[in-house]
Amino acid sequence: MAKKSKGPNKGSGKGSKGNQWADHLTQRAKAENYPARSVYKLEEIQKKFKVMGPACQVLDLGCAPGSWLLYAAKQVGNQGRVFGIDLTRIDIKLPDNVTAIQDNILALENKEFLSREKGFHTILSDMAPATTGRKDVDAFRSFELCSMALETAKKFGAPNSNFVCKIFQGNEFKKFEKEVKSIFRDCKTFKPESCRKQSKEIYIIAKGKK
């Protein structure tokens, strides 16, 4: 698996003065006790598309550094459960309704982690590859991770479940979108305002697994 780094890619903006990644969302995330500004992408998605609800079971693929876990936990409430997987260990304190493991989704050693679940209502993927600076290469690597996330959604998503997936725009985008549409009844693309303007990332929002 290409290094999915929600560490750098899920908003690890540094707060030092003059750093290009530091902005008001980085400061807001810090003030609201989220480890990364990327939480506001999920917040925008949730407000617009309602992909999670009370008592839902949510799976967050590539969950480090943990902002999406914390936000999802609030959305599902005490009767819901949030599960996360990432190559990077989660260092923050997690709510009681959240479980996260350090593992590789492509070669999952703790196979019971997913197989014991009856089916997730929502599967989230903010995974991104370690970037090379070559847009075509980065887009293809992103497509590979998205394909893995979609396979996970096919296997572990409950009937009528939802799927949120970040992908870098490139030659493979339309192919991936077509694959998603073959599995879910409703599929839309969305770029949250909190995405950095120079970013090529976009989100596929799919609802109603067939």
Backbone as JSON Lines, residues from 0, in Angstrom:
{"i":0,"aa":"M","n":[0.85,-1.19,0.0],"ca":[0.0,0.0,0.0],"c":[0.87,1.23,0.0]}
{"i":1,"aa":"A","n":[0.64,2.12,-0.92],"ca":[1.39,3.36,-0.92],"c":[1.09,4.07,0.39]}
{"i":2,"aa":"K","n":[2.06,4.74,0.91],"ca":[1.89,5.35,2.23],"c":[0.74,6.32,2.22]}
{"i":3,"aa":"K","n":[-0.31,5.91,2.88],"ca":[-1.44,6.8,3.05],"c":[-1.11,7.69,4.2]}
{"i":4,"aa":"S","n":[-1.09,8.92,3.95],"ca":[-0.71,9.8,5.0],"c":[-1.8,10.8,5.27]}
{"i":5,"aa":"K","n":[-2.62,10.41,6.17],"ca":[-3.49,11.42,6.65],"c":[-2.7,12.24,7.64]}
{"i":6,"aa":"G","n":[-1.54,11.82,8.0],"ca":[-0.7,12.7,8.74],"c":[-0.5,13.95,7.93]}
{"i":7,"aa":"P","n":[0.34,13.93,6.84],"ca":[0.51,15.13,6.07],"c":[-0.71,15.52,5.28]}
{"i":8,"aa":"N","n":[-1.46,14.53,4.75],"ca":[-2.53,14.88,3.83],"c":[-3.85,15.15,4.53]}
{"i":9,"aa":"K","n":[-4.0,14.67,5.73],"ca":[-5.26,14.94,6.41],"c":[-5.1,16.14,7.3]}
{"i":10,"aa":"G","n":[-4.32,17.06,6.85],"ca":[-4.35,18.38,7.42],"c":[-3.38,18.67,8.52]}
{"i":11,"aa":"S","n":[-2.16,18.12,8.5],"ca":[-1.25,18.41,9.58],"c":[-0.57,19.75,9.33]}
{"i":12,"aa":"G","n":[-1.37,20.79,9.18],"ca":[-0.83,22.12,8.95],"c":[-0.08,22.59,10.18]}
{"i":13,"aa":"K","n":[1.06,23.17,9.98],"ca":[1.87,23.65,11.09],"c":[1.44,25.07,11.42]}
{"i":14,"aa":"G","n":[1.54,25.38,12.67],"ca":[1.05,26.68,13.1],"c":[2.1,27.75,13.18]}
{"i":15,"aa":"S","n":[3.34,27.49,12.77],"ca":[4.39,28.47,12.87],"c":[4.11,29.65,11.97]}
{"i":16,"aa":"K","n":[4.46,30.82,12.43],"ca":[4.21,32.05,11.69],"c":[4.92,32.01,10.34]}
{"i":17,"aa":"G","n":[4.2,32.34,9.29],"ca":[4.79,32.39,7.97],"c":[4.73,31.09,7.22]}
{"i":18,"aa":"N","n":[4.37,29.99,7.89],"ca":[4.27,28.72,7.2],"c":[3.08,28.76,6.26]}
{"i":19,"aa":"Q","n":[3.28,28.33,5.01],"ca":[2.22,28.43,4.02],"c":[1.01,27.57,4.37]}
{"i":20,"aa":"W","n":[1.19,26.54,5.17],"ca":[0.08,25.65,5.51],"c":[-0.73,26.16,6.69]}
{"i":21,"aa":"A","n":[-0.21,27.15,7.37],"ca":[-0.93,27.67,8.53],"c":[-2.02,28.62,8.06]}
{"i":22,"aa":"D","n":[-3.24,28.39,8.5],"ca":[-4.34,29.29,8.15],"c":[-5.36,29.27,9.28]}
{"i":23,"aa":"H","n":[-6.47,29.94,9.07],"ca":[-7.43,30.07,10.15],"c":[-8.06,28.74,10.53]}
{"i":24,"aa":"L","n":[-8.17,27.8,9.57],"ca":[-8.74,26.5,9.91],"c":[-7.79,25.67,10.76]}
{"i":25,"aa":"T","n":[-6.5,25.82,10.5],"ca":[-5.51,25.14,11.33],"c":[-5.62,25.63,12.77]}
{"i":26,"aa":"Q","n":[-5.74,26.94,12.92],"ca":[-5.86,27.51,14.26],"c":[-7.19,27.12,14.91]}
{"i":27,"aa":"R","n":[-8.25,27.07,14.11],"ca":[-9.56,26.68,14.63],"c":[-9.53,25.23,15.12]}
{"i":28,"aa":"A","n":[-8.9,24.36,14.33],"ca":[-8.81,22.96,14.71],"c":[-8.08,22.81,16.04]}
{"i":29,"aa":"K","n":[-7.01,23.55,16.19],"ca":[-6.26,23.5,17.44],"c":[-7.11,23.96,18.6]}
{"i":30,"aa":"A","n":[-7.86,25.04,18.39],"ca":[-8.7,25.58,19.45],"c":[-9.82,24.62,19.83]}
{"i":31,"aa":"E","n":[-10.3,23.84,18.85],"ca":[-11.4,22.91,19.09],"c":[-10.92,21.49,19.39]}
{"i":32,"aa":"N","n":[-9.63,21.36,19.63],"ca":[-9.01,20.09,20.04],"c":[-9.1,18.99,18.99]}
{"i":33,"aa":"Y","n":[-9.0,19.37,17.73],"ca":[-8.86,18.4,16.66],"c":[-7.39,18.41,16.2]}
{"i":34,"aa":"P","n":[-6.82,17.25,15.92],"ca":[-5.41,17.21,15.53],"c":[-5.12,17.74,14.13]}
{"i":35,"aa":"A","n":[-6.15,17.93,13.3],"ca":[-5.9,18.4,11.94],"c":[-7.1,19.18,11.41]}
{"i":36,"aa":"R","n":[-6.83,20.1,10.51],"ca":[-7.86,20.95,9.91],"c":[-8.79,20.17,8.98]}
{"i":37,"aa":"S","n":[-8.41,18.98,8.58],"ca":[-9.22,18.18,7.65],"c":[-10.58,17.83,8.23]}
{"i":38,"aa":"V","n":[-10.76,17.99,9.53],"ca":[-12.06,17.72,10.14],"c":[-13.15,18.57,9.5]}
{"i":39,"aa":"Y","n":[-12.79,19.75,9.03],"ca":[-13.8,20.65,8.48],"c":[-14.24,20.23,7.07]}
{"i":40,"aa":"K","n":[-13.44,19.4,6.41],"ca":[-13.89,18.8,5.15],"c":[-15.04,17.84,5.44]}
{"i":41,"aa":"L","n":[-14.84,16.99,6.43],"ca":[-15.88,16.03,6.79],"c":[-17.11,16.75,7.33]}
{"i":42,"aa":"E","n":[-16.9,17.81,8.07],"ca":[-18.03,18.59,8.59],"c":[-18.86,19.14,7.44]}
{"i":43,"aa":"E","n":[-18.21,19.68,6.41],"ca":[-18.94,20.19,5.24],"c":[-19.7,19.07,4.54]}
{"i":44,"aa":"I","n":[-19.04,17.94,4.39],"ca":[-19.68,16.79,3.72],"c":[-20.9,16.32,4.51]}
{"i":45,"aa":"Q","n":[-20.76,16.23,5.82],"ca":[-21.86,15.77,6.66],"c":[-23.04,16.75,6.6]}
{"i":46,"aa":"K","n":[-22.76,18.03,6.67],"ca":[-23.84,19.02,6.66],"c":[-24.6,19.01,5.33]}
{"i":47,"aa":"K","n":[-23.89,18.76,4.25],"ca":[-24.51,18.81,2.93],"c":[-25.17,17.48,2.55]}
{"i":48,"aa":"F","n":[-24.55,16.35,2.92],"ca":[-25.02,15.06,2.41],"c":[-25.57,14.12,3.49]}
{"i":49,"aa":"K","n":[-25.37,14.43,4.76],"ca":[-25.9,13.6,5.85],"c":[-25.49,12.13,5.67]}
{"i":50,"aa":"V","n":[-24.2,11.88,5.66],"ca":[-23.71,10.51,5.42],"c":[-23.66,9.66,6.69]}
{"i":51,"aa":"M","n":[-23.85,10.3,7.85],"ca":[-23.84,9.58,9.13],"c":[-25.03,10.02,9.96]}
{"i":52,"aa":"G","n":[-25.41,9.17,10.9],"ca":[-26.5,9.51,11.79],"c":[-26.37,8.8,13.12]}
{"i":53,"aa":"P","n":[-27.24,9.11,14.05],"ca":[-27.2,8.48,15.37],"c":[-27.27,6.96,15.27]}
{"i":54,"aa":"A","n":[-26.48,6.3,16.09],"ca":[-26.43,4.83,16.2],"c":[-25.81,4.14,14.99]}
{"i":55,"aa":"C","n":[-25.2,4.89,14.09],"ca":[-24.54,4.28,12.92],"c":[-23.22,3.64,13.32]}
{"i":56,"aa":"Q","n":[-22.81,2.67,12.5],"ca":[-21.46,2.11,12.59],"c":[-20.65,2.68,11.42]}
{"i":57,"aa":"V","n":[-19.52,3.29,11.73],"ca":[-18.7,3.99,10.73],"c":[-17.31,3.39,10.71]}
{"i":58,"aa":"L","n":[-16.78,3.22,9.51],"ca":[-15.4,2.77,9.33],"c":[-14.6,3.87,8.65]}
{"i":59,"aa":"D","n":[-13.51,4.29,9.27],"ca":[-12.64,5.34,8.73],"c":[-11.33,4.71,8.28]}
{"i":60,"aa":"L","n":[-11.13,4.64,6.97],"ca":[-9.91,4.06,6.4],"c":[-8.82,5.12,6.3]}
{"i":61,"aa":"G","n":[-7.69,4.84,6.92],"ca":[-6.62,5.82,6.95],"c":[-6.96,6.93,7.92]}
{"i":62,"aa":"C","n":[-7.16,6.56,9.18],"ca":[-7.8,7.46,10.13],"c":[-6.87,8.43,10.85]}
{"i":63,"aa":"A","n":[-5.55,8.26,10.72],"ca":[-4.63,9.16,11.41],"c":[-4.69,10.57,10.8]}
{"i":64,"aa":"P","n":[-4.53,11.59,11.58],"ca":[-4.2,11.6,13.01],"c":[-5.4,11.51,13.95]}
{"i":65,"aa":"G","n":[-6.61,11.38,13.39],"ca":[-7.76,11.1,14.25],"c":[-8.88,12.11,14.24]}
{"i":66,"aa":"S","n":[-8.76,13.18,13.47],"ca":[-9.81,14.21,13.47],"c":[-11.15,13.67,13.0]}
{"i":67,"aa":"W","n":[-11.12,12.85,11.93],"ca":[-12.37,12.31,11.41],"c":[-12.99,11.33,12.41]}
{"i":68,"aa":"L","n":[-12.18,10.61,13.15],"ca":[-12.69,9.7,14.18],"c":[-13.47,10.49,15.23]}
{"i":69,"aa":"L","n":[-12.89,11.6,15.68],"ca":[-13.53,12.41,16.71],"c":[-14.83,13.01,16.22]}
{"i":70,"aa":"Y","n":[-14.82,13.51,14.99],"ca":[-16.04,14.13,14.46],"c":[-17.13,13.07,14.24]}
{"i":71,"aa":"A","n":[-16.75,11.94,13.67],"ca":[-17.73,10.88,13.42],"c":[-18.33,10.37,14.73]}
{"i":72,"aa":"A","n":[-17.51,10.29,15.77],"ca":[-17.99,9.82,17.06],"c":[-19.11,10.71,17.59]}
{"i":73,"aa":"K","n":[-19.0,12.01,17.36],"ca":[-20.05,12.93,17.78],"c":[-21.32,12.74,16.97]}
{"i":74,"aa":"Q","n":[-21.17,12.42,15.7],"ca":[-22.33,12.26,14.82],"c":[-23.13,11.0,15.14]}
{"i":75,"aa":"V","n":[-22.45,9.94,15.5],"ca":[-23.16,8.67,15.74],"c":[-23.65,8.54,17.18]}
{"i":76,"aa":"G","n":[-23.07,9.3,18.08],"ca":[-23.52,9.29,19.46],"c":[-23.14,8.04,20.22]}
{"i":77,"aa":"N","n":[-23.61,7.95,21.45],"ca":[-23.23,6.85,22.33],"c":[-23.73,5.5,21.85]}
{"i":78,"aa":"Q","n":[-24.79,5.49,21.05],"ca":[-25.32,4.23,20.54],"c":[-24.63,3.78,19.26]}
{"i":79,"aa":"G","n":[-23.78,4.62,18.7],"ca":[-23.05,4.29,17.49],"c":[-21.63,3.85,17.78]}
{"i":80,"aa":"R","n":[-20.94,3.39,16.75],"ca":[-19.56,2.96,16.9],"c":[-18.75,3.45,15.7]}
{"i":81,"aa":"V","n":[-17.52,3.83,15.96],"ca":[-16.6,4.27,14.91],"c":[-15.34,3.44,14.99]}
{"i":82,"aa":"F","n":[-14.93,2.89,13.87],"ca":[-13.73,2.07,13.78],"c":[-12.75,2.73,12.81]}
{"i":83,"aa":"G","n":[-11.47,2.67,13.14],"ca":[-10.47,3.28,12.28],"c":[-9.28,2.36,12.05]}
{"i":84,"aa":"I","n":[-8.7,2.49,10.86],"ca":[-7.5,1.73,10.5],"c":[-6.5,2.69,9.86]}
{"i":85,"aa":"D","n":[-5.25,2.59,10.25],"ca":[-4.21,3.4,9.62],"c":[-2.85,2.74,9.84]}
{"i":86,"aa":"L","n":[-1.94,3.01,8.92],"ca":[-0.56,2.55,9.09],"c":[0.12,3.25,10.26]}
{"i":87,"aa":"T","n":[-0.36,4.45,10.56],"ca":[0.21,5.26,11.63],"c":[-0.6,5.09,12.9]}
{"i":88,"aa":"R","n":[0.08,4.97,14.01],"ca":[-0.6,4.82,15.3],"c":[-1.33,6.1,15.68]}
{"i":89,"aa":"I","n":[-2.53,5.96,16.23],"ca":[-3.28,7.1,16.71],"c":[-2.82,7.43,18.12]}
{"i":90,"aa":"D","n":[-2.35,8.65,18.33],"ca":[-1.78,9.04,19.61],"c":[-2.74,9.81,20.5]}
{"i":91,"aa":"I","n":[-3.86,10.26,19.94],"ca":[-4.78,11.06,20.73],"c":[-5.71,10.16,21.55]}
{"i":92,"aa":"K","n":[-6.28,10.71,22.58],"ca":[-7.27,9.99,23.39],"c":[-8.57,9.93,22.6]}
{"i":93,"aa":"L","n":[-9.12,8.73,22.48],"ca":[-10.33,8.53,21.7],"c":[-11.54,8.33,22.6]}
{"i":94,"aa":"P","n":[-12.72,8.75,22.15],"ca":[-13.94,8.51,22.93],"c":[-14.21,7.03,23.1]}
{"i":95,"aa":"D","n":[-15.1,6.71,24.02],"ca":[-15.4,5.3,24.32],"c":[-16.04,4.57,23.14]}
{"i":96,"aa":"N","n":[-16.68,5.29,22.24],"ca":[-17.35,4.64,21.11],"c":[-16.47,4.55,19.86]}
{"i":97,"aa":"V","n":[-15.17,4.74,20.05],"ca":[-14.21,4.68,18.93],"c":[-13.15,3.63,19.2]}
{"i":98,"aa":"T","n":[-12.85,2.82,18.19],"ca":[-11.76,1.85,18.25],"c":[-10.9,2.03,17.02]}
{"i":99,"aa":"A","n":[-9.6,2.15,17.21],"ca":[-8.68,2.31,16.09],"c":[-7.52,1.35,16.23]}
{"i":100,"aa":"I","n":[-7.09,0.8,15.1],"ca":[-5.95,-0.1,15.11],"c":[-4.89,0.37,14.11]}
{"i":101,"aa":"Q","n":[-3.65,0.01,14.39],"ca":[-2.55,0.3,13.48],"c":[-2.34,-0.94,12.63]}
{"i":102,"aa":"D","n":[-2.7,-0.85,11.36],"ca":[-2.64,-2.01,10.48],"c":[-2.66,-1.52,9.03]}
{"i":103,"aa":"N","n":[-2.37,-2.44,8.13],"ca":[-2.38,-2.15,6.69],"c":[-3.64,-2.76,6.1]}
{"i":104,"aa":"I","n":[-4.52,-1.94,5.58],"ca":[-5.79,-2.44,5.06],"c":[-5.59,-3.43,3.91]}
{"i":105,"aa":"L","n":[-4.46,-3.31,3.2],"ca":[-4.19,-4.22,2.08],"c":[-3.73,-5.59,2.55]}
{"i":106,"aa":"A","n":[-3.16,-5.64,3.75],"ca":[-2.69,-6.92,4.28],"c":[-3.05,-6.98,5.76]}
{"i":107,"aa":"L","n":[-4.34,-6.92,6.01],"ca":[-4.84,-6.79,7.37],"c":[-4.47,-8.01,8.21]}
{"i":108,"aa":"E","n":[-3.67,-7.78,9.24],"ca":[-3.28,-8.86,10.13],"c":[-4.41,-9.18,11.13]}
{"i":109,"aa":"N","n":[-5.06,-8.14,11.6],"ca":[-6.18,-8.33,12.53],"c":[-7.47,-8.46,11.72]}
{"i":110,"aa":"K","n":[-7.64,-9.58,11.06],"ca":[-8.78,-9.76,10.15],"c":[-10.12,-9.76,10.88]}
{"i":111,"aa":"E","n":[-10.12,-10.13,12.14],"ca":[-11.37,-10.14,12.89],"c":[-11.89,-8.73,13.15]}
{"i":112,"aa":"F","n":[-11.03,-7.75,13.03],"ca":[-11.42,-6.36,13.28],"c":[-12.6,-5.96,12.41]}
{"i":113,"aa":"L","n":[-12.59,-6.39,11.15],"ca":[-13.69,-6.07,10.24],"c":[-14.71,-7.19,10.14]}
{"i":114,"aa":"S","n":[-14.23,-8.42,10.12],"ca":[-15.14,-9.54,9.86],"c":[-16.16,-9.75,10.97]}
{"i":115,"aa":"R","n":[-15.88,-9.27,12.18],"ca":[-16.84,-9.45,13.27],"c":[-17.99,-8.45,13.2]}
{"i":116,"aa":"E","n":[-17.87,-7.45,12.3],"ca":[-18.94,-6.48,12.17],"c":[-19.98,-6.97,11.16]}
{"i":117,"aa":"K","n":[-21.25,-6.72,11.46],"ca":[-22.32,-7.16,10.58],"c":[-22.4,-6.32,9.3]}
{"i":118,"aa":"G","n":[-21.92,-5.11,9.38],"ca":[-21.98,-4.23,8.22],"c":[-21.94,-2.78,8.65]}
{"i":119,"aa":"F","n":[-21.1,-2.0,7.98],"ca":[-20.97,-0.59,8.34],"c":[-22.0,0.24,7.58]}
{"i":120,"aa":"H","n":[-22.56,1.23,8.27],"ca":[-23.51,2.13,7.63],"c":[-22.81,3.17,6.77]}
{"i":121,"aa":"T","n":[-21.59,3.52,7.15],"ca":[-20.81,4.52,6.41],"c":[-19.35,4.12,6.4]}
{"i":122,"aa":"I","n":[-18.74,4.2,5.24],"ca":[-17.29,3.97,5.13],"c":[-16.66,5.24,4.58]}
{"i":123,"aa":"L","n":[-15.68,5.73,5.32],"ca":[-14.99,6.97,4.97],"c":[-13.56,6.65,4.54]}
{"i":124,"aa":"S","n":[-13.08,7.35,3.54],"ca":[-11.67,7.22,3.15],"c":[-11.12,8.59,2.76]}
{"i":125,"aa":"D","n":[-10.21,9.07,3.58],"ca":[-9.48,10.31,3.26],"c":[-8.03,9.96,2.92]}
{"i":126,"aa":"M","n":[-7.82,8.73,2.49],"ca":[-6.47,8.25,2.22],"c":[-5.85,9.0,1.04]}
{"i":127,"aa":"A","n":[-4.55,9.16,1.13],"ca":[-3.79,9.77,0.05],"c":[-2.41,9.15,0.0]}
{"i":128,"aa":"P","n":[-1.83,9.01,-1.19],"ca":[-0.49,8.43,-1.28],"c":[0.57,9.44,-0.9]}
{"i":129,"aa":"A","n":[1.75,8.95,-0.6],"ca":[2.89,9.84,-0.47],"c":[3.13,10.45,-1.84]}
{"i":130,"aa":"T","n":[3.07,11.76,-1.94],"ca":[3.14,12.42,-3.24],"c":[4.57,12.49,-3.77]}
{"i":131,"aa":"T","n":[4.66,12.47,-5.11],"ca":[5.96,12.5,-5.78],"c":[6.23,13.85,-6.44]}
{"i":132,"aa":"G","n":[5.18,14.66,-6.58],"ca":[5.34,15.91,-7.32],"c":[4.94,15.76,-8.78]}
{"i":133,"aa":"R","n":[4.76,14.52,-9.23],"ca":[4.29,14.26,-10.59],"c":[2.79,14.0,-10.53]}
{"i":134,"aa":"K","n":[2.02,14.89,-11.12],"ca":[0.57,14.82,-10.98],"c":[-0.01,13.52,-11.52]}
{"i":135,"aa":"D","n":[0.53,13.01,-12.63],"ca":[-0.01,11.78,-13.2],"c":[0.26,10.59,-12.3]}
{"i":136,"aa":"V","n":[1.46,10.53,-11.75],"ca":[1.82,9.43,-10.85],"c":[1.0,9.51,-9.56]}
{"i":137,"aa":"D","n":[0.91,10.7,-9.0],"ca":[0.16,10.86,-7.75],"c":[-1.31,10.52,-7.95]}
{"i":138,"aa":"A","n":[-1.88,10.93,-9.08],"ca":[-3.29,10.64,-9.36],"c":[-3.52,9.14,-9.5]}
{"i":139,"aa":"F","n":[-2.58,8.44,-10.15],"ca":[-2.73,7.0,-10.3],"c":[-2.63,6.29,-8.96]}
{"i":140,"aa":"R","n":[-1.7,6.72,-8.12],"ca":[-1.56,6.11,-6.8],"c":[-2.8,6.37,-5.94]}
{"i":141,"aa":"S","n":[-3.36,7.55,-6.1],"ca":[-4.6,7.87,-5.4],"c":[-5.72,6.95,-5.87]}
{"i":142,"aa":"F","n":[-5.79,6.73,-7.17],"ca":[-6.8,5.83,-7.74],"c":[-6.67,4.42,-7.17]}
{"i":143,"aa":"E","n":[-5.45,3.95,-7.0],"ca":[-5.23,2.61,-6.44],"c":[-5.76,2.52,-5.01]}
{"i":144,"aa":"L","n":[-5.51,3.56,-4.21],"ca":[-6.01,3.56,-2.84],"c":[-7.53,3.64,-2.82]}
{"i":145,"aa":"C","n":[-8.09,4.44,-3.71],"ca":[-9.55,4.56,-3.78],"c":[-10.19,3.25,-4.2]}
{"i":146,"aa":"S","n":[-9.57,2.53,-5.1],"ca":[-10.08,1.24,-5.52],"c":[-10.1,0.27,-4.35]}
{"i":147,"aa":"M","n":[-9.07,0.31,-3.52],"ca":[-9.02,-0.51,-2.32],"c":[-10.14,-0.13,-1.36]}
{"i":148,"aa":"A","n":[-10.36,1.18,-1.2],"ca":[-11.42,1.64,-0.31],"c":[-12.79,1.2,-0.82]}
{"i":149,"aa":"L","n":[-12.98,1.24,-2.13],"ca":[-14.25,0.83,-2.71],"c":[-14.48,-0.67,-2.53]}
{"i":150,"aa":"E","n":[-13.43,-1.46,-2.66],"ca":[-13.55,-2.9,-2.42],"c":[-13.96,-3.17,-0.97]}
{"i":151,"aa":"T","n":[-13.4,-2.38,-0.06],"ca":[-13.76,-2.52,1.35],"c":[-15.23,-2.17,1.56]}
{"i":152,"aa":"A","n":[-15.69,-1.12,0.87],"ca":[-17.09,-0.72,0.98],"c":[-18.01,-1.79,0.41]}
{"i":153,"aa":"K","n":[-17.59,-2.42,-0.68],"ca":[-18.39,-3.49,-1.27],"c":[-18.51,-4.67,-0.33]}
{"i":154,"aa":"K","n":[-17.42,-4.99,0.35],"ca":[-17.36,-6.18,1.19],"c":[-17.99,-5.97,2.56]}
{"i":155,"aa":"F","n":[-17.77,-4.8,3.14],"ca":[-18.16,-4.59,4.53],"c":[-19.27,-3.56,4.72]}
{"i":156,"aa":"G","n":[-19.69,-2.9,3.66],"ca":[-20.78,-1.95,3.78],"c":[-22.13,-2.66,3.85]}
{"i":157,"aa":"A","n":[-22.99,-2.18,4.73],"ca":[-24.32,-2.76,4.85],"c":[-25.18,-2.34,3.65]}
{"i":158,"aa":"P","n":[-26.27,-3.05,3.37],"ca":[-27.19,-2.61,2.34],"c":[-27.65,-1.18,2.62]}
{"i":159,"aa":"N","n":[-27.68,-0.37,1.58],"ca":[-28.09,1.03,1.68],"c":[-27.06,1.9,2.4]}
{"i":160,"aa":"S","n":[-25.84,1.4,2.55],"ca":[-24.8,2.16,3.24],"c":[-24.24,3.28,2.36]}
{"i":161,"aa":"N","n":[-23.44,4.15,2.99],"ca":[-22.86,5.3,2.31],"c":[-21.34,5.18,2.23]}
{"i":162,"aa":"F","n":[-20.76,5.92,1.29],"ca":[-19.32,5.84,1.02],"c":[-18.81,7.23,0.69]}
{"i":163,"aa":"V","n":[-17.76,7.65,1.39],"ca":[-17.11,8.94,1.14],"c":[-15.65,8.67,0.85]}
{"i":164,"aa":"C","n":[-15.15,9.15,-0.3],"ca":[-13.78,8.81,-0.7],"c":[-13.1,9.99,-1.38]}
{"i":165,"aa":"K","n":[-11.91,10.31,-0.9],"ca":[-11.09,11.34,-1.53],"c":[-10.28,10.74,-2.67]}
{"i":166,"aa":"I","n":[-10.24,11.45,-3.79],"ca":[-9.43,11.01,-4.92],"c":[-8.77,12.22,-5.56]}
{"i":167,"aa":"F","n":[-7.55,12.04,-6.03],"ca":[-6.87,13.09,-6.8],"c":[-7.41,13.06,-8.23]}
{"i":168,"aa":"Q","n":[-7.74,14.2,-8.76],"ca":[-8.26,14.26,-10.12],"c":[-7.16,13.91,-11.13]}
{"i":169,"aa":"G","n":[-7.49,12.99,-12.03],"ca":[-6.53,12.54,-13.03],"c":[-7.22,11.7,-14.07]}
{"i":170,"aa":"N","n":[-6.45,10.98,-14.87],"ca":[-7.0,10.19,-15.97],"c":[-7.94,9.09,-15.5]}
{"i":171,"aa":"E","n":[-7.73,8.6,-14.28],"ca":[-8.51,7.47,-13.78],"c":[-9.79,7.9,-13.07]}
{"i":172,"aa":"F","n":[-10.0,9.2,-12.93],"ca":[-11.13,9.66,-12.14],"c":[-12.48,9.16,-12.67]}
{"i":173,"aa":"K","n":[-12.71,9.31,-13.95],"ca":[-13.99,8.91,-14.54],"c":[-14.22,7.41,-14.4]}
{"i":174,"aa":"K","n":[-13.13,6.65,-14.52],"ca":[-13.24,5.2,-14.35],"c":[-13.69,4.86,-12.94]}
{"i":175,"aa":"F","n":[-13.09,5.52,-11.97],"ca":[-13.45,5.25,-10.58],"c":[-14.89,5.68,-10.31]}
{"i":176,"aa":"E","n":[-15.26,6.85,-10.81],"ca":[-16.63,7.34,-10.62],"c":[-17.65,6.35,-11.2]}
{"i":177,"aa":"K","n":[-17.34,5.79,-12.35],"ca":[-18.23,4.81,-12.98],"c":[-18.37,3.57,-12.11]}
{"i":178,"aa":"E","n":[-17.26,3.12,-11.52],"ca":[-17.3,1.94,-10.65],"c":[-18.16,2.21,-9.42]}
{"i":179,"aa":"V","n":[-18.03,3.4,-8.85],"ca":[-18.82,3.75,-7.68],"c":[-20.31,3.76,-8.03]}
{"i":180,"aa":"K","n":[-20.64,4.34,-9.19],"ca":[-22.04,4.42,-9.61],"c":[-22.66,3.05,-9.86]}
{"i":181,"aa":"S","n":[-21.83,2.06,-10.16],"ca":[-22.35,0.7,-10.38],"c":[-22.72,0.02,-9.07]}
{"i":182,"aa":"I","n":[-22.26,0.57,-7.95],"ca":[-22.48,-0.05,-6.65],"c":[-23.48,0.73,-5.79]}
{"i":183,"aa":"F","n":[-23.52,2.05,-5.98],"ca":[-24.38,2.91,-5.17],"c":[-25.43,3.59,-6.04]}
{"i":184,"aa":"R","n":[-26.59,3.83,-5.46],"ca":[-27.7,4.41,-6.22],"c":[-27.48,5.89,-6.53]}
{"i":185,"aa":"D","n":[-26.79,6.58,-5.63],"ca":[-26.59,8.02,-5.81],"c":[-25.11,8.34,-5.65]}
{"i":186,"aa":"C","n":[-24.57,9.09,-6.58],"ca":[-23.14,9.4,-6.54],"c":[-22.93,10.85,-6.99]}
{"i":187,"aa":"K","n":[-22.24,11.61,-6.16],"ca":[-21.95,13.01,-6.48],"c":[-20.48,13.31,-6.18]}
{"i":188,"aa":"T","n":[-19.96,14.34,-6.84],"ca":[-18.61,14.81,-6.53],"c":[-18.73,16.13,-5.78]}
{"i":189,"aa":"F","n":[-17.77,16.35,-4.9],"ca":[-17.85,17.53,-4.04],"c":[-16.45,17.93,-3.61]}
{"i":190,"aa":"K","n":[-16.18,19.23,-3.7],"ca":[-14.91,19.75,-3.18],"c":[-15.21,20.74,-2.07]}
{"i":191,"aa":"P","n":[-14.97,20.33,-0.83],"ca":[-15.25,21.23,0.3],"c":[-14.48,22.54,0.19]}
{"i":192,"aa":"E","n":[-15.08,23.58,0.69],"ca":[-14.41,24.89,0.68],"c":[-13.14,24.86,1.51]}
{"i":193,"aa":"S","n":[-13.08,23.97,2.48],"ca":[-11.9,23.89,3.35],"c":[-10.71,23.19,2.7]}
{"i":194,"aa":"C","n":[-10.9,22.62,1.5],"ca":[-9.75,22.08,0.76],"c":[-8.83,23.23,0.36]}
{"i":195,"aa":"R","n":[-7.56,22.98,0.35],"ca":[-6.63,24.01,-0.09],"c":[-6.82,24.25,-1.58]}
{"i":196,"aa":"K","n":[-6.77,25.51,-1.97],"ca":[-7.09,25.89,-3.34],"c":[-6.21,25.19,-4.37]}
{"i":197,"aa":"Q","n":[-4.95,24.95,-4.02],"ca":[-4.03,24.35,-4.97],"c":[-4.17,22.83,-5.05]}
{"i":198,"aa":"S","n":[-4.99,22.26,-4.15],"ca":[-5.13,20.81,-4.1],"c":[-5.94,20.27,-5.26]}
{"i":199,"aa":"K","n":[-5.55,19.09,-5.76],"ca":[-6.27,18.4,-6.84],"c":[-7.26,17.38,-6.27]}
{"i":200,"aa":"E","n":[-7.43,17.38,-4.98],"ca":[-8.32,16.39,-4.38],"c":[-9.79,16.77,-4.57]}
{"i":201,"aa":"I","n":[-10.61,15.75,-4.67],"ca":[-12.05,15.92,-4.74],"c":[-12.66,14.71,-4.05]}
{"i":202,"aa":"Y","n":[-13.88,14.85,-3.59],"ca":[-14.52,13.76,-2.87],"c":[-15.68,13.17,-3.67]}
{"i":203,"aa":"I","n":[-15.74,11.84,-3.65],"ca":[-16.88,11.12,-4.17],"c":[-17.82,10.85,-2.99]}
{"i":204,"aa":"I","n":[-19.04,11.28,-3.11],"ca":[-20.04,11.04,-2.08],"c":[-21.08,10.09,-2.65]}
{"i":205,"aa":"A","n":[-21.11,8.88,-2.15],"ca":[-22.02,7.87,-2.68],"c":[-22.97,7.4,-1.59]}
{"i":206,"aa":"K","n":[-24.24,7.3,-1.92],"ca":[-25.25,6.9,-0.94],"c":[-26.13,5.79,-1.49]}
{"i":207,"aa":"G","n":[-26.56,4.92,-0.59],"ca":[-27.48,3.86,-0.98],"c":[-26.84,2.71,-1.71]}
{"i":208,"aa":"K","n":[-26.02,1.95,-0.98],"ca":[-25.4,0.78,-1.6],"c":[-26.48,-0.19,-2.08]}
{"i":209,"aa":"K","n":[-26.34,-0.63,-3.3],"ca":[-27.34,-1.5,-3.94],"c":[-27.31,-2.89,-3.3]}
